[in-house]
Amino acid sequence: MTETKAQLDADRQTILSQIQTLKQSDLLNVLNCAYIAQRFFGKSGSWFSQKLNNHLKNGQPAQFTQEELKTLSNALYTLSIEIAELADEIG
């Protein structure tokens, strides 16, 4: 079943809202965005920051593509598992 353009736009808005929540949370004070950019995207920290903060690039706001959003989601899940395993080892 293919999603309609309206549904894709709604999904993108939901994801962008979640990114805004992430930016406002203390989580970004703990996570190293440059590390995430390099490890999961093979890109620089500035690339990640531009996308996260919608900085203008060629006159347009830089945004994560759908594929990049999926990669970011998977990266956060991966890091959460790694942190949980470390916590279990310590505890």
Biopython code that builds the backbone (N, CA, C, O; Angstrom):
import numpy as np
from Bio.PDB.StructureBuilder import StructureBuilder

atoms = [
    (1, "MET", "N", (0.845, -1.182, 0.000)),
    (1, "MET", "CA", (0.000, 0.000, 0.000)),
    (1, "MET", "C", (0.892, 1.247, 0.000)),
    (1, "MET", "O", (1.712, 1.422, 0.901)),
    (2, "THR", "N", (0.735, 2.103, -0.996)),
    (2, "THR", "CA", (1.533, 3.312, -1.075)),
    (2, "THR", "C", (0.874, 4.432, -0.289)),
    (2, "THR", "O", (-0.347, 4.585, -0.273)),
    (3, "GLU", "N", (1.724, 5.201, 0.357)),
    (3, "GLU", "CA", (1.205, 6.320, 1.126)),
    (3, "GLU", "C", (0.921, 7.487, 0.195)),
    (3, "GLU", "O", (1.627, 7.692, -0.793)),
    (4, "THR", "N", (-0.087, 8.229, 0.507)),
    (4, "THR", "CA", (-0.405, 9.414, -0.279)),
    (4, "THR", "C", (0.559, 10.534, 0.081)),
    (4, "THR", "O", (1.209, 10.494, 1.126)),
    (5, "LYS", "N", (0.647, 11.531, -0.789)),
    (5, "LYS", "CA", (1.514, 12.675, -0.521)),
    (5, "LYS", "C", (1.096, 13.360, 0.780)),
    (5, "LYS", "O", (1.946, 13.786, 1.562)),
    (6, "ALA", "N", (-0.195, 13.464, 1.006)),
    (6, "ALA", "CA", (-0.683, 14.096, 2.241)),
    (6, "ALA", "C", (-0.213, 13.327, 3.468)),
    (6, "ALA", "O", (0.185, 13.927, 4.466)),
    (7, "GLN", "N", (-0.258, 11.987, 3.395)),
    (7, "GLN", "CA", (0.186, 11.171, 4.526)),
    (7, "GLN", "C", (1.696, 11.309, 4.731)),
    (7, "GLN", "O", (2.165, 11.409, 5.865)),
    (8, "LEU", "N", (2.454, 11.315, 3.632)),
    (8, "LEU", "CA", (3.904, 11.487, 3.739)),
    (8, "LEU", "C", (4.246, 12.849, 4.342)),
    (8, "LEU", "O", (5.149, 12.955, 5.172)),
    (9, "ASP", "N", (3.521, 13.893, 3.922)),
    (9, "ASP", "CA", (3.735, 15.224, 4.486)),
    (9, "ASP", "C", (3.401, 15.249, 5.970)),
    (9, "ASP", "O", (4.117, 15.865, 6.760)),
    (10, "ALA", "N", (2.317, 14.583, 6.352)),
    (10, "ALA", "CA", (1.924, 14.521, 7.765)),
    (10, "ALA", "C", (2.968, 13.751, 8.575)),
    (10, "ALA", "O", (3.317, 14.153, 9.685)),
    (11, "ASP", "N", (3.460, 12.651, 8.021)),
    (11, "ASP", "CA", (4.496, 11.875, 8.701)),
    (11, "ASP", "C", (5.757, 12.715, 8.880)),
    (11, "ASP", "O", (6.381, 12.686, 9.940)),
    (12, "ARG", "N", (6.127, 13.459, 7.846)),
    (12, "ARG", "CA", (7.330, 14.302, 7.909)),
    (12, "ARG", "C", (7.160, 15.379, 8.980)),
    (12, "ARG", "O", (8.097, 15.659, 9.728)),
    (13, "GLN", "N", (5.975, 15.983, 9.059)),
    (13, "GLN", "CA", (5.725, 17.000, 10.074)),
    (13, "GLN", "C", (5.825, 16.408, 11.478)),
    (13, "GLN", "O", (6.355, 17.048, 12.385)),
    (14, "THR", "N", (5.324, 15.202, 11.656)),
    (14, "THR", "CA", (5.427, 14.530, 12.952)),
    (14, "THR", "C", (6.887, 14.315, 13.317)),
    (14, "THR", "O", (7.296, 14.575, 14.449)),
    (15, "ILE", "N", (7.668, 13.842, 12.361)),
    (15, "ILE", "CA", (9.090, 13.589, 12.605)),
    (15, "ILE", "C", (9.818, 14.889, 12.908)),
    (15, "ILE", "O", (10.650, 14.937, 13.814)),
    (16, "LEU", "N", (9.513, 15.945, 12.157)),
    (16, "LEU", "CA", (10.158, 17.231, 12.412)),
    (16, "LEU", "C", (9.802, 17.754, 13.796)),
    (16, "LEU", "O", (10.636, 18.368, 14.462)),
    (17, "SER", "N", (8.583, 17.518, 14.227)),
    (17, "SER", "CA", (8.174, 17.901, 15.573)),
    (17, "SER", "C", (8.966, 17.126, 16.620)),
    (17, "SER", "O", (9.371, 17.678, 17.643)),
    (18, "GLN", "N", (9.180, 15.846, 16.352)),
    (18, "GLN", "CA", (9.962, 15.020, 17.269)),
    (18, "GLN", "C", (11.409, 15.483, 17.318)),
    (18, "GLN", "O", (12.030, 15.441, 18.380)),
    (19, "ILE", "N", (11.958, 15.924, 16.193)),
    (19, "ILE", "CA", (13.320, 16.455, 16.172)),
    (19, "ILE", "C", (13.390, 17.732, 16.997)),
    (19, "ILE", "O", (14.358, 17.943, 17.728)),
    (20, "GLN", "N", (12.373, 18.589, 16.889)),
    (20, "GLN", "CA", (12.334, 19.795, 17.702)),
    (20, "GLN", "C", (12.338, 19.442, 19.184)),
    (20, "GLN", "O", (13.026, 20.088, 19.975)),
    (21, "THR", "N", (11.576, 18.423, 19.564)),
    (21, "THR", "CA", (11.539, 17.973, 20.954)),
    (21, "THR", "C", (12.915, 17.488, 21.378)),
    (21, "THR", "O", (13.377, 17.796, 22.477)),
    (22, "LEU", "N", (13.577, 16.723, 20.498)),
    (22, "LEU", "CA", (14.925, 16.240, 20.787)),
    (22, "LEU", "C", (15.883, 17.401, 20.994)),
    (22, "LEU", "O", (16.687, 17.382, 21.926)),
    (23, "LYS", "N", (15.807, 18.410, 20.134)),
    (23, "LYS", "CA", (16.694, 19.566, 20.246)),
    (23, "LYS", "C", (16.492, 20.300, 21.567)),
    (23, "LYS", "O", (17.442, 20.854, 22.120)),
    (24, "GLN", "N", (15.260, 20.307, 22.077)),
    (24, "GLN", "CA", (14.953, 21.038, 23.295)),
    (24, "GLN", "C", (15.211, 20.216, 24.556)),
    (24, "GLN", "O", (15.185, 20.753, 25.663)),
    (25, "SER", "N", (15.453, 18.951, 24.397)),
    (25, "SER", "CA", (15.647, 18.092, 25.561)),
    (25, "SER", "C", (17.094, 18.126, 26.028)),
    (25, "SER", "O", (17.981, 18.604, 25.321)),
    (26, "ASP", "N", (17.312, 17.614, 27.218)),
    (26, "ASP", "CA", (18.667, 17.501, 27.745)),
    (26, "ASP", "C", (19.455, 16.411, 27.041)),
    (26, "ASP", "O", (20.672, 16.319, 27.205)),
    (27, "LEU", "N", (18.782, 15.593, 26.268)),
    (27, "LEU", "CA", (19.439, 14.475, 25.606)),
    (27, "LEU", "C", (20.589, 14.925, 24.716)),
    (27, "LEU", "O", (21.623, 14.259, 24.666)),
    (28, "LEU", "N", (20.426, 16.045, 24.012)),
    (28, "LEU", "CA", (21.501, 16.512, 23.146)),
    (28, "LEU", "C", (22.706, 16.996, 23.942)),
    (28, "LEU", "O", (23.807, 17.097, 23.399)),
    (29, "ASN", "N", (22.510, 17.295, 25.221)),
    (29, "ASN", "CA", (23.655, 17.643, 26.065)),
    (29, "ASN", "C", (24.483, 16.407, 26.385)),
    (29, "ASN", "O", (25.670, 16.514, 26.693)),
    (30, "VAL", "N", (23.867, 15.244, 26.313)),
    (30, "VAL", "CA", (24.530, 13.985, 26.626)),
    (30, "VAL", "C", (25.101, 13.338, 25.367)),
    (30, "VAL", "O", (26.202, 12.789, 25.386)),
    (31, "LEU", "N", (24.348, 13.407, 24.281)),
    (31, "LEU", "CA", (24.779, 12.775, 23.040)),
    (31, "LEU", "C", (25.766, 13.659, 22.291)),
    (31, "LEU", "O", (25.633, 14.883, 22.276)),
    (32, "ASN", "N", (26.746, 13.033, 21.676)),
    (32, "ASN", "CA", (27.712, 13.745, 20.867)),
    (32, "ASN", "C", (27.250, 13.668, 19.411)),
    (32, "ASN", "O", (27.384, 12.631, 18.760)),
    (33, "CYS", "N", (26.713, 14.767, 18.916)),
    (33, "CYS", "CA", (26.153, 14.766, 17.568)),
    (33, "CYS", "C", (27.220, 14.535, 16.506)),
    (33, "CYS", "O", (26.936, 13.923, 15.476)),
    (34, "ALA", "N", (28.435, 15.010, 16.735)),
    (34, "ALA", "CA", (29.513, 14.770, 15.774)),
    (34, "ALA", "C", (29.818, 13.276, 15.684)),
    (34, "ALA", "O", (30.092, 12.755, 14.603)),
    (35, "TYR", "N", (29.768, 12.596, 16.819)),
    (35, "TYR", "CA", (29.992, 11.147, 16.841)),
    (35, "TYR", "C", (28.885, 10.421, 16.082)),
    (35, "TYR", "O", (29.162, 9.511, 15.301)),
    (36, "ILE", "N", (27.639, 10.817, 16.306)),
    (36, "ILE", "CA", (26.510, 10.207, 15.604)),
    (36, "ILE", "C", (26.650, 10.429, 14.103)),
    (36, "ILE", "O", (26.442, 9.513, 13.308)),
    (37, "ALA", "N", (27.006, 11.657, 13.724)),
    (37, "ALA", "CA", (27.163, 11.976, 12.300)),
    (37, "ALA", "C", (28.223, 11.094, 11.657)),
    (37, "ALA", "O", (28.014, 10.554, 10.571)),
    (38, "GLN", "N", (29.358, 10.950, 12.325)),
    (38, "GLN", "CA", (30.452, 10.159, 11.761)),
    (38, "GLN", "C", (30.133, 8.670, 11.768)),
    (38, "GLN", "O", (30.299, 7.997, 10.751)),
    (39, "ARG", "N", (29.684, 8.158, 12.886)),
    (39, "ARG", "CA", (29.464, 6.713, 13.018)),
    (39, "ARG", "C", (28.324, 6.197, 12.150)),
    (39, "ARG", "O", (28.454, 5.160, 11.500)),
    (40, "PHE", "N", (27.221, 6.910, 12.140)),
    (40, "PHE", "CA", (26.030, 6.384, 11.478)),
    (40, "PHE", "C", (25.781, 6.940, 10.073)),
    (40, "PHE", "O", (25.091, 6.315, 9.267)),
    (41, "PHE", "N", (26.349, 8.117, 9.784)),
    (41, "PHE", "CA", (26.118, 8.725, 8.481)),
    (41, "PHE", "C", (27.396, 8.855, 7.650)),
    (41, "PHE", "O", (27.335, 9.057, 6.437)),
    (42, "GLY", "N", (28.557, 8.738, 8.311)),
    (42, "GLY", "CA", (29.811, 8.961, 7.601)),
    (42, "GLY", "C", (29.986, 10.417, 7.196)),
    (42, "GLY", "O", (30.642, 10.720, 6.199)),
    (43, "LYS", "N", (29.399, 11.310, 7.974)),
    (43, "LYS", "CA", (29.415, 12.749, 7.673)),
    (43, "LYS", "C", (30.023, 13.509, 8.849)),
    (43, "LYS", "O", (30.312, 12.935, 9.899)),
    (44, "SER", "N", (30.210, 14.810, 8.649)),
    (44, "SER", "CA", (30.786, 15.658, 9.694)),
    (44, "SER", "C", (29.719, 16.118, 10.691)),
    (44, "SER", "O", (28.517, 16.058, 10.430)),
    (45, "GLY", "N", (30.201, 16.571, 11.819)),
    (45, "GLY", "CA", (29.299, 17.120, 12.827)),
    (45, "GLY", "C", (28.577, 18.357, 12.320)),
    (45, "GLY", "O", (27.421, 18.591, 12.672)),
    (46, "SER", "N", (29.252, 19.151, 11.497)),
    (46, "SER", "CA", (28.599, 20.353, 10.967)),
    (46, "SER", "C", (27.466, 19.988, 10.009)),
    (46, "SER", "O", (26.441, 20.669, 9.970)),
    (47, "TRP", "N", (27.650, 18.912, 9.233)),
    (47, "TRP", "CA", (26.573, 18.436, 8.352)),
    (47, "TRP", "C", (25.344, 18.089, 9.186)),
    (47, "TRP", "O", (24.223, 18.476, 8.853)),
    (48, "PHE", "N", (25.571, 17.352, 10.278)),
    (48, "PHE", "CA", (24.476, 16.937, 11.148)),
    (48, "PHE", "C", (23.792, 18.150, 11.769)),
    (48, "PHE", "O", (22.565, 18.225, 11.818)),
    (49, "SER", "N", (24.592, 19.090, 12.237)),
    (49, "SER", "CA", (24.060, 20.298, 12.865)),
    (49, "SER", "C", (23.225, 21.114, 11.881)),
    (49, "SER", "O", (22.167, 21.628, 12.243)),
    (50, "GLN", "N", (23.691, 21.234, 10.648)),
    (50, "GLN", "CA", (22.938, 21.970, 9.629)),
    (50, "GLN", "C", (21.568, 21.342, 9.415)),
    (50, "GLN", "O", (20.562, 22.046, 9.327)),
    (51, "LYS", "N", (21.535, 20.017, 9.332)),
    (51, "LYS", "CA", (20.261, 19.324, 9.115)),
    (51, "LYS", "C", (19.361, 19.449, 10.349)),
    (51, "LYS", "O", (18.168, 19.728, 10.235)),
    (52, "LEU", "N", (19.945, 19.242, 11.512)),
    (52, "LEU", "CA", (19.171, 19.271, 12.749)),
    (52, "LEU", "C", (18.555, 20.646, 12.994)),
    (52, "LEU", "O", (17.424, 20.754, 13.467)),
    (53, "ASN", "N", (19.308, 21.693, 12.668)),
    (53, "ASN", "CA", (18.872, 23.057, 12.948)),
    (53, "ASN", "C", (18.276, 23.766, 11.738)),
    (53, "ASN", "O", (17.986, 24.961, 11.804)),
    (54, "ASN", "N", (18.090, 23.046, 10.634)),
    (54, "ASN", "CA", (17.510, 23.605, 9.412)),
    (54, "ASN", "C", (18.232, 24.869, 8.939)),
    (54, "ASN", "O", (17.596, 25.838, 8.526)),
    (55, "HIS", "N", (19.572, 24.848, 9.005)),
    (55, "HIS", "CA", (20.335, 25.988, 8.504)),
    (55, "HIS", "C", (20.133, 26.111, 6.999)),
    (55, "HIS", "O", (19.910, 25.115, 6.312)),
    (56, "LEU", "N", (20.212, 27.323, 6.500)),
    (56, "LEU", "CA", (20.039, 27.546, 5.065)),
    (56, "LEU", "C", (21.257, 27.037, 4.305)),
    (56, "LEU", "O", (22.401, 27.293, 4.681)),
    (57, "LYS", "N", (20.982, 26.319, 3.240)),
    (57, "LYS", "CA", (22.024, 25.834, 2.339)),
    (57, "LYS", "C", (21.502, 26.045, 0.927)),
    (57, "LYS", "O", (20.464, 25.500, 0.553)),
    (58, "ASN", "N", (22.227, 26.841, 0.144)),
    (58, "ASN", "CA", (21.778, 27.222, -1.199)),
    (58, "ASN", "C", (20.392, 27.866, -1.159)),
    (58, "ASN", "O", (19.571, 27.660, -2.053)),
    (59, "GLY", "N", (20.145, 28.655, -0.100)),
    (59, "GLY", "CA", (18.889, 29.370, 0.029)),
    (59, "GLY", "C", (17.718, 28.549, 0.548)),
    (59, "GLY", "O", (16.620, 29.079, 0.718)),
    (60, "GLN", "N", (17.933, 27.270, 0.801)),
    (60, "GLN", "CA", (16.872, 26.385, 1.281)),
    (60, "GLN", "C", (17.260, 25.822, 2.649)),
    (60, "GLN", "O", (18.440, 25.575, 2.900)),
    (61, "PRO", "N", (16.276, 25.613, 3.541)),
    (61, "PRO", "CA", (16.613, 25.003, 4.828)),
    (61, "PRO", "C", (17.088, 23.561, 4.621)),
    (61, "PRO", "O", (16.446, 22.781, 3.919)),
    (62, "ALA", "N", (18.207, 23.224, 5.235)),
    (62, "ALA", "CA", (18.712, 21.849, 5.173)),
    (62, "ALA", "C", (17.788, 20.972, 6.005)),
    (62, "ALA", "O", (17.441, 21.315, 7.135)),
    (63, "GLN", "N", (17.395, 19.842, 5.437)),
    (63, "GLN", "CA", (16.492, 18.929, 6.139)),
    (63, "GLN", "C", (16.965, 17.501, 5.939)),
    (63, "GLN", "O", (17.585, 17.171, 4.928)),
    (64, "PHE", "N", (16.662, 16.659, 6.919)),
    (64, "PHE", "CA", (16.927, 15.245, 6.771)),
    (64, "PHE", "C", (15.981, 14.661, 5.724)),
    (64, "PHE", "O", (14.801, 15.009, 5.684)),
    (65, "THR", "N", (16.500, 13.777, 4.884)),
    (65, "THR", "CA", (15.636, 13.037, 3.967)),
    (65, "THR", "C", (14.927, 11.950, 4.768)),
    (65, "THR", "O", (15.279, 11.691, 5.919)),
    (66, "GLN", "N", (13.935, 11.319, 4.161)),
    (66, "GLN", "CA", (13.233, 10.218, 4.835)),
    (66, "GLN", "C", (14.225, 9.113, 5.211)),
    (66, "GLN", "O", (14.149, 8.551, 6.304)),
    (67, "GLU", "N", (15.146, 8.806, 4.310)),
    (67, "GLU", "CA", (16.136, 7.764, 4.582)),
    (67, "GLU", "C", (17.050, 8.167, 5.740)),
    (67, "GLU", "O", (17.391, 7.340, 6.585)),
    (68, "GLU", "N", (17.443, 9.436, 5.773)),
    (68, "GLU", "CA", (18.292, 9.921, 6.859)),
    (68, "GLU", "C", (17.544, 9.899, 8.189)),
    (68, "GLU", "O", (18.132, 9.599, 9.228)),
    (69, "LEU", "N", (16.258, 10.213, 8.163)),
    (69, "LEU", "CA", (15.461, 10.150, 9.390)),
    (69, "LEU", "C", (15.384, 8.721, 9.911)),
    (69, "LEU", "O", (15.445, 8.495, 11.120)),
    (70, "LYS", "N", (15.251, 7.768, 9.018)),
    (70, "LYS", "CA", (15.224, 6.355, 9.416)),
    (70, "LYS", "C", (16.578, 5.969, 10.006)),
    (70, "LYS", "O", (16.637, 5.267, 11.016)),
    (71, "THR", "N", (17.665, 6.425, 9.383)),
    (71, "THR", "CA", (19.003, 6.154, 9.904)),
    (71, "THR", "C", (19.172, 6.764, 11.289)),
    (71, "THR", "O", (19.742, 6.131, 12.178)),
    (72, "LEU", "N", (18.683, 7.990, 11.481)),
    (72, "LEU", "CA", (18.769, 8.642, 12.791)),
    (72, "LEU", "C", (17.973, 7.869, 13.827)),
    (72, "LEU", "O", (18.439, 7.670, 14.949)),
    (73, "SER", "N", (16.792, 7.440, 13.465)),
    (73, "SER", "CA", (15.972, 6.642, 14.376)),
    (73, "SER", "C", (16.706, 5.364, 14.777)),
    (73, "SER", "O", (16.770, 5.024, 15.959)),
    (74, "ASN", "N", (17.252, 4.668, 13.804)),
    (74, "ASN", "CA", (18.000, 3.440, 14.087)),
    (74, "ASN", "C", (19.235, 3.720, 14.935)),
    (74, "ASN", "O", (19.582, 2.924, 15.807)),
    (75, "ALA", "N", (19.895, 4.839, 14.684)),
    (75, "ALA", "CA", (21.077, 5.207, 15.465)),
    (75, "ALA", "C", (20.714, 5.414, 16.933)),
    (75, "ALA", "O", (21.426, 4.954, 17.826)),
    (76, "LEU", "N", (19.609, 6.107, 17.175)),
    (76, "LEU", "CA", (19.187, 6.352, 18.560)),
    (76, "LEU", "C", (18.808, 5.048, 19.256)),
    (76, "LEU", "O", (19.108, 4.863, 20.435)),
    (77, "TYR", "N", (18.151, 4.144, 18.529)),
    (77, "TYR", "CA", (17.839, 2.825, 19.102)),
    (77, "TYR", "C", (19.117, 2.058, 19.418)),
    (77, "TYR", "O", (19.237, 1.456, 20.485)),
    (78, "THR", "N", (20.065, 2.080, 18.494)),
    (78, "THR", "CA", (21.339, 1.383, 18.702)),
    (78, "THR", "C", (22.051, 1.918, 19.934)),
    (78, "THR", "O", (22.516, 1.147, 20.774)),
    (79, "LEU", "N", (22.135, 3.239, 20.041)),
    (79, "LEU", "CA", (22.797, 3.842, 21.197)),
    (79, "LEU", "C", (22.066, 3.507, 22.491)),
    (79, "LEU", "O", (22.701, 3.278, 23.521)),
    (80, "SER", "N", (20.737, 3.476, 22.444)),
    (80, "SER", "CA", (19.985, 3.156, 23.662)),
    (80, "SER", "C", (20.268, 1.727, 24.118)),
    (80, "SER", "O", (20.371, 1.466, 25.317)),
    (81, "ILE", "N", (20.392, 0.813, 23.181)),
    (81, "ILE", "CA", (20.709, -0.583, 23.520)),
    (81, "ILE", "C", (22.111, -0.666, 24.111)),
    (81, "ILE", "O", (22.328, -1.338, 25.120)),
    (82, "GLU", "N", (23.058, 0.017, 23.481)),
    (82, "GLU", "CA", (24.434, 0.003, 23.974)),
    (82, "GLU", "C", (24.522, 0.596, 25.377)),
    (82, "GLU", "O", (25.250, 0.071, 26.220)),
    (83, "ILE", "N", (23.804, 1.667, 25.638)),
    (83, "ILE", "CA", (23.798, 2.288, 26.964)),
    (83, "ILE", "C", (23.149, 1.349, 27.977)),
    (83, "ILE", "O", (23.650, 1.204, 29.092)),
    (84, "ALA", "N", (22.046, 0.713, 27.603)),
    (84, "ALA", "CA", (21.366, -0.214, 28.513)),
    (84, "ALA", "C", (22.274, -1.408, 28.850)),
    (84, "ALA", "O", (22.319, -1.850, 29.998)),
    (85, "GLU", "N", (22.988, -1.921, 27.855)),
    (85, "GLU", "CA", (23.899, -3.048, 28.106)),
    (85, "GLU", "C", (25.035, -2.632, 29.041)),
    (85, "GLU", "O", (25.427, -3.389, 29.929)),
    (86, "LEU", "N", (25.556, -1.428, 28.834)),
    (86, "LEU", "CA", (26.608, -0.938, 29.722)),
    (86, "LEU", "C", (26.083, -0.771, 31.143)),
    (86, "LEU", "O", (26.763, -1.134, 32.103)),
    (87, "ALA", "N", (24.883, -0.228, 31.281)),
    (87, "ALA", "CA", (24.275, -0.051, 32.600)),
    (87, "ALA", "C", (24.095, -1.407, 33.283)),
    (87, "ALA", "O", (24.328, -1.535, 34.485)),
    (88, "ASP", "N", (23.683, -2.410, 32.522)),
    (88, "ASP", "CA", (23.521, -3.763, 33.085)),
    (88, "ASP", "C", (24.854, -4.330, 33.560)),
    (88, "ASP", "O", (24.922, -4.980, 34.603)),
    (89, "GLU", "N", (25.905, -4.085, 32.799)),
    (89, "GLU", "CA", (27.238, -4.560, 33.188)),
    (89, "GLU", "C", (27.714, -3.911, 34.479)),
    (89, "GLU", "O", (28.321, -4.554, 35.335)),
    (90, "ILE", "N", (27.424, -2.626, 34.594)),
    (90, "ILE", "CA", (27.863, -1.881, 35.777)),
    (90, "ILE", "C", (27.063, -2.288, 36.998)),
    (90, "ILE", "O", (27.609, -2.460, 38.087)),
    (91, "GLY", "N", (25.739, -2.441, 36.800)),
    (91, "GLY", "CA", (24.830, -2.713, 37.905)),
    (91, "GLY", "C", (24.863, -4.145, 38.296)),
    (91, "GLY", "O", (24.153, -4.550, 39.217)),
]
sb = StructureBuilder()
sb.init_structure("model")
sb.init_model(0)
sb.init_chain("A")
sb.init_seg("    ")
for serial, (resi, resn, name, xyz) in enumerate(atoms, 1):
    if name == "N":
        sb.init_residue(resn, " ", resi, " ")
    sb.init_atom(name, np.array(xyz, "f"), 0.0, 1.0, " ", f" {name:<3s}", serial, name[0])
structure = sb.get_structure()
